[in-house]
C-alpha cells in the first residue's frame, strides 16, 4: 500500500561541525528517502525554544534549545512510504550508546544531547515542524 509521507530531518550542530552532512544525507538516499527540500541555516535560541516548545516542561529543555542554536544546522524535508517510522528506525535510539548498529546515531552521535540528527515523531508533528522551517 502506498503511504507516501513527508518528515522533517535536522542534521544537528555537532554533525555539521564535524563535516558529516554528506555522509548523513547519503544514509537517507541509500535508504530510498527523497530529499524534497533542504537548507543550511542557523537559528536563534528563541527560535529553538519555539521549535522545541513541546518539551518546555522537561528538565533538558534549556540545554536542548541552547544546543540547537549553537551552530549551523541542515533542515530537510524527507519523503518516502512510511517516512516517519522509517526515519526513526534509521536514526536509532536517542542515546547513541543504546542505538542499534548501522543507525545514524550509533555511527555519528556523541551523546544523548549531541546525537547528530532530529526527526519528526508523528505525522502531526512532521507537519508542524516542516511548516516551522519551510514557510511556503
Secondary structure, 3 states (H helix, E strand, C coil): CCCEEEEEEEECHHHHHCCCHHHHHHHHHHCCCEEEEEEEECCCHHHHHHHCHHHCCCCCHHHHHHHHCCCCEEEEEEEEECHHHHHHHHHCCCCCCCCCCCCHHHHHCCCCCCCCEEECCCHHHHHHHHHHHCCC
